Amino acid sequence: MSKTIKKVGVLTSGGDSPGMNAAIRSVVRTCAYHNIECVGIYRGYQGMIEGDFIEMGARSVHNIINKGGTILKSARSKEFRTPEGRKKAFDELTKVGVDALVIIGGDGSFTGAEIFNQEYGFPVMGIPGTIDNDIYGTSHTLGYDTALNTVVECIDKIRDTASSHNRLFFVEVMGRDAGHIALNAGIGGGAEEILIPEAELGLERLLESLQKSKATGKSSSIVVIAEGDKIGKNVFELKDFVEANLPEYDIRVSVLGHMQRGGAPSCYDRVLASRLGVKAVESLIEGKSNFMVGMLNDEVTLTPLLQAIKGESVIDRELLRVSEIMSI
């Protein structure tokens, strides 16, 4: 028999992403709607260990839906990876009467939640927050849509200068293990080539493609590269290789970096965060635990945490075909 939930703790963990604040707001206000207390936990699992808590009500989350980052801060905790650290966290939660958790983060954060649940039977619910969109069980993670819009805007601006100077630009975007940002933003930004970890283009084919572009009259080109792509050791070595083999190209590199994580969340991310926050709290109220809430076919769904952690997000192969056709 599931216990009655009286006080929910909410935290953000791992890398920040636009939409995390909107998710915090949703969790807090859903708790208030159902007359449940809510406690914000600063600095993720490390703050849980140290008892860094704050009582949160409906008015304490006003004017944050439009803000990037996370008002609860985020941190990685080596101590929480130890049984001793998790015992401290459990004691601190018990001390203030928190009896369920909503964790907003990625697969590393969910792994911690899964272990904590197994050790203490503590009800947990995950909300996927990462711009990489690399979590199984949801078509969109919080921040992904915003990051895409940021990258496309940057590519548009880079294209202006590329065409003005007849240059080839290598634009590196985030995506250590997944190429979702590179593939979608590359198509949206009209890139001539897109390099992602899931599809090995190969150096020779890249050269052939760039030669073909030059021969068909393209005076400038943009190649979007996911940071995890294995075609070269890094984007700068790739630049040197292409310059050595295609000296007719004037090449520049632009690494977009952490600007992709910042900025106000898009409308889609705000709505997504609101829907996932409501589902997370109401699922806990219904006695469910150890799930990640996600979005599939525009329906809010529940995926077992372990499945979300171990499953692999799959790149859309049809989009790869579309990108090849568009680059002609």
KOLMARVO-751639 format. One record per residue (C-alpha): residue in three letters; z negated, x, y. Coordinates in steps of 0.5 Angstrom, whole numbers, padded with zeros to 4 digits, always signed. Layout:
N
ALAZXY/...
//
This chain:
328
MET+0000+0000+0000/SER+0002+0003+0007/LYS-0003+0004+0012/THR-0003+0000+0019/ILE+0000+0005+0024/LYS-0005+0005+0030/LYS-0003+0012+0034/VAL+0004+0015+0034/GLY+0005+0023+0036/VAL+0012+0025+0038/LEU+0014+0032+0039/THR+0021+0036+0040/SER+0022+0042+0036/GLY+0027+0047+0036/GLY+0033+0048+0041/ASP+0033+0043+0046/SER+0039+0038+0047/PRO+0041+0033+0052/GLY+0038+0026+0050/MET+0031+0029+0048/ASN+0028+0026+0054/ALA+0031+0019+0053/ALA+0029+0019+0046/ILE+0022+0021+0048/ARG+0022+0015+0053/SER+0024+0010+0047/VAL+0019+0012+0042/VAL+0013+0011+0048/ARG+0016+0005+0050/THR+0017+0002+0043/CYS+0010+0004+0042/ALA+0008+0000+0048/TYR+0012-0006+0046/HIS+0008-0006+0039/ASN+0001-0005+0042/ILE+0001+0002+0039/GLU-0002+0008+0042/CYS+0003+0014+0043/VAL+0001+0021+0044/GLY+0006+0027+0047/ILE+0005+0033+0043/TYR+0007+0039+0048/ARG+0011+0045+0045/GLY+0013+0042+0038/TYR+0009+0045+0032/GLN+0005+0050+0036/GLY+0002+0045+0041/MET+0000+0041+0035/ILE-0004+0047+0032/GLU-0007+0048+0039/GLY-0008+0041+0040/ASP-0004+0041+0046/PHE-0004+0033+0047/ILE-0003+0028+0052/GLU-0003+0020+0052/MET+0003+0017+0054/GLY+0004+0010+0056/ALA+0010+0006+0058/ARG+0010+0008+0066/SER+0009+0016+0064/VAL+0016+0016+0062/HIS+0019+0013+0068/ASN+0025+0017+0071/ILE+0027+0021+0065/ILE+0032+0018+0061/ASN+0037+0022+0066/LYS+0034+0029+0065/GLY+0036+0034+0060/GLY+0032+0039+0057/THR+0025+0036+0054/ILE+0019+0034+0058/LEU+0015+0036+0052/LYS+0017+0043+0052/SER+0020+0046+0045/ALA+0018+0052+0041/ARG+0018+0055+0034/SER+0012+0056+0031/LYS+0011+0062+0025/GLU+0004+0059+0024/PHE+0006+0052+0022/ARG+0010+0055+0017/THR+0003+0057+0013/PRO-0001+0053+0010/GLU-0007+0055+0014/GLY-0003+0053+0021/ARG-0001+0046+0018/LYS-0009+0045+0016/LYS-0010+0046+0023/ALA-0005+0042+0026/PHE-0007+0036+0021/ASP-0015+0037+0023/GLU-0012+0037+0031/LEU-0008+0030+0029/THR-0014+0027+0026/LYS-0019+0029+0031/VAL-0015+0025+0036/GLY-0013+0019+0031/VAL-0006+0020+0031/ASP-0004+0017+0024/ALA+0004+0018+0024/LEU+0009+0023+0027/VAL+0016+0022+0030/ILE+0020+0029+0030/ILE+0026+0030+0035/GLY+0029+0036+0033/GLY+0034+0039+0028/ASP+0034+0041+0020/GLY+0028+0047+0021/SER+0024+0042+0025/PHE+0025+0037+0019/THR+0023+0042+0014/GLY+0017+0043+0017/ALA+0016+0035+0017/GLU+0018+0034+0010/ILE+0013+0040+0008/PHE+0007+0037+0012/ASN+0008+0030+0009/GLN+0008+0033+0002/GLU+0002+0036+0003/TYR-0002+0031+0007/GLY+0001+0024+0006/PHE+0002+0024+0013/PRO+0008+0019+0015/VAL+0013+0022+0019/MET+0020+0020+0022/GLY+0026+0025+0024/ILE+0031+0024+0030/PRO+0036+0029+0030/GLY+0037+0033+0036/THR+0042+0038+0037/ILE+0048+0039+0040/ASP+0052+0043+0034/ASN+0052+0036+0030/ASP+0051+0039+0024/ILE+0046+0035+0021/TYR+0048+0030+0015/GLY+0046+0023+0015/THR+0049+0022+0022/SER+0056+0022+0026/HIS+0052+0024+0032/THR+0046+0028+0034/LEU+0043+0027+0040/GLY+0046+0032+0045/TYR+0053+0033+0042/ASP+0057+0028+0046/THR+0054+0031+0052/ALA+0056+0038+0050/LEU+0063+0036+0048/ASN+0064+0033+0055/THR+0061+0040+0058/VAL+0065+0044+0054/VAL+0072+0040+0056/GLU+0070+0040+0063/CYS+0069+0048+0063/ILE+0076+0048+0059/ASP+0079+0044+0064/LYS+0077+0049+0070/ILE+0079+0055+0066/ARG+0086+0052+0065/ASP+0087+0052+0072/THR+0086+0059+0073/ALA+0089+0061+0066/SER+0096+0058+0069/SER+0095+0061+0076/HIS+0095+0068+0073/ASN+0099+0067+0066/ARG+0093+0069+0062/LEU+0090+0068+0055/PHE+0083+0065+0055/PHE+0079+0066+0049/VAL+0073+0061+0050/GLU+0067+0061+0046/VAL+0063+0055+0045/MET+0056+0054+0041/GLY+0057+0052+0033/ARG+0054+0058+0029/ASP+0055+0054+0022/ALA+0059+0048+0024/GLY+0065+0047+0028/HIS+0065+0040+0031/ILE+0064+0042+0038/ALA+0070+0047+0038/LEU+0074+0042+0034/ASN+0073+0036+0038/ALA+0073+0040+0045/GLY+0079+0044+0043/ILE+0083+0038+0042/GLY+0080+0034+0048/GLY+0082+0040+0052/GLY+0089+0042+0050/ALA+0087+0048+0047/GLU+0093+0052+0043/GLU+0089+0054+0038/ILE+0082+0053+0035/LEU+0078+0057+0031/ILE+0072+0054+0027/PRO+0068+0057+0021/GLU+0070+0051+0016/ALA+0077+0053+0017/GLU+0079+0061+0016/LEU+0086+0061+0021/GLY+0086+0069+0019/LEU+0088+0074+0024/GLU+0096+0075+0022/ARG+0097+0067+0023/LEU+0093+0067+0030/LEU+0098+0073+0032/GLU+0104+0069+0029/SER+0101+0062+0033/LEU+0100+0066+0040/GLN+0107+0069+0039/LYS+0110+0063+0038/SER+0107+0060+0044/LYS+0110+0065+0048/ALA+0117+0064+0045/THR+0117+0057+0047/GLY+0115+0058+0054/LYS+0108+0057+0054/SER+0106+0062+0060/SER+0098+0061+0059/SER+0094+0059+0053/ILE+0087+0057+0051/VAL+0084+0059+0044/VAL+0077+0055+0043/ILE+0072+0059+0038/ALA+0066+0057+0035/GLU+0061+0062+0035/GLY+0060+0062+0028/ASP+0068+0063+0026/LYS+0069+0069+0022/ILE+0076+0071+0024/GLY+0073+0077+0028/LYS+0066+0080+0028/ASN+0065+0077+0035/VAL+0070+0074+0041/PHE+0070+0081+0044/GLU+0073+0085+0038/LEU+0078+0079+0037/LYS+0080+0080+0044/ASP+0081+0088+0043/PHE+0085+0086+0037/VAL+0090+0081+0040/GLU+0091+0086+0046/ALA+0093+0091+0041/ASN+0098+0087+0038/LEU+0100+0083+0043/PRO+0100+0087+0049/GLU+0104+0082+0053/TYR+0098+0078+0054/ASP+0093+0078+0059/ILE+0087+0076+0056/ARG+0080+0074+0059/VAL+0074+0072+0055/SER+0069+0066+0057/VAL+0063+0065+0053/LEU+0060+0058+0055/GLY+0053+0060+0052/HIS+0047+0056+0054/MET+0050+0051+0059/GLN+0052+0047+0054/ARG+0045+0045+0052/GLY+0044+0043+0059/GLY+0045+0038+0064/ALA+0044+0030+0064/PRO+0046+0027+0058/SER+0052+0022+0057/CYS+0051+0015+0057/TYR+0053+0015+0050/ASP+0047+0020+0048/ARG+0042+0016+0052/VAL+0044+0009+0048/LEU+0044+0013+0042/ALA+0037+0016+0044/SER+0034+0009+0045/ARG+0037+0006+0039/LEU+0034+0012+0034/GLY+0027+0012+0038/VAL+0026+0004+0037/LYS+0028+0005+0029/ALA+0024+0011+0028/VAL+0018+0007+0031/GLU+0019+0001+0028/SER+0021+0004+0021/LEU+0014+0007+0021/ILE+0011+0000+0023/GLU+0014-0002+0017/GLY+0011+0003+0012/LYS+0017+0007+0011/SER+0016+0015+0012/ASN+0020+0021+0011/PHE+0026+0019+0013/MET+0031+0021+0019/VAL+0034+0016+0023/GLY+0042+0017+0025/MET+0048+0013+0026/LEU+0053+0012+0022/ASN+0059+0007+0023/ASP+0055+0005+0029/GLU+0050+0002+0025/VAL+0043+0006+0025/THR+0041+0008+0018/LEU+0035+0012+0015/THR+0037+0018+0011/PRO+0031+0021+0007/LEU+0029+0028+0010/LEU+0030+0032+0004/GLN+0037+0029+0004/ALA+0038+0031+0011/ILE+0036+0038+0011/LYS+0040+0040+0004/GLY+0046+0036+0006/GLU+0052+0039+0009/SER+0056+0035+0015/VAL+0063+0035+0014/ILE+0068+0037+0019/ASP+0074+0032+0020/ARG+0080+0035+0016/GLU+0084+0030+0020/LEU+0082+0032+0026/LEU+0084+0039+0024/ARG+0091+0036+0022/VAL+0092+0033+0029/SER+0090+0040+0033/GLU+0095+0043+0029/ILE+0100+0038+0031/MET+0098+0038+0038/SER+0099+0046+0039/ILE+0106+0046+0038/
//
